Amino acid sequence: KHKYAVALTDPINGKLIDILTSRKKDDLIEYFNTWPEKLREQIKYFSMDMWSPYKAVAETVFPNAKIVVDKFHLVTAINNALDTLRIEEQDKQTAANRKKFYKSRLTLLMAGEDLDDDGHQRLIEIFKLSPALEKAWELKEEFRDLLQIPDVKESLEALNHWYENVSQAKLNLFYRAKGTVKRWEQHIINYFKTRITNGFAEGLNNKIKLIKRIGYGVPKVENLKHRVYLSLLSI
């Protein structure tokens, strides 16, 4: 019974546009329809996570906007597949080895280039026990890498190569993740073309969580909105 609000942001200029009391599709469409039609037609890009109602909203109220899937949510989807596989593989191990898998959960999700010697050693140990987890980690790293390629054509080629590697790995969890990526592929290509992300929005969400913690919760969205605007003015 969570209550959700929505923060609308300008990802290019790093600005908060508004905070709304509902994230329901019909409520968002009603809100955006209060904007002048001429303004809505000028919106070029709509950056979002992979939540279908947001896509429906964008297609309804911003007819000329290209939908861009946020890369951080893509990475999260792949990380979730990896961590779920880690849990499955962990359950197959002896008690002593299960501890190794559990202690490696954050190490597995770290970027490969950020691992220190201890991190590499932890992964080597669990990969000996689970070749499937090693394949999954390599697929995770390959996906992260392709998101960093600056050239659009090369990015798309790398994505297609990743699809092939997922098929060859024969890991059900990653096969499902591949299906998710394929369903959103055109909007991922829009990311390759624009490099627009929800980075500012995610940073703002973290700030909002901090404001709520400091205030021991902020029950009224209007009060929360005022506190968020004040916090942005202090930057």
Disulfide bonds with the S-S distance in Angstrom:
none
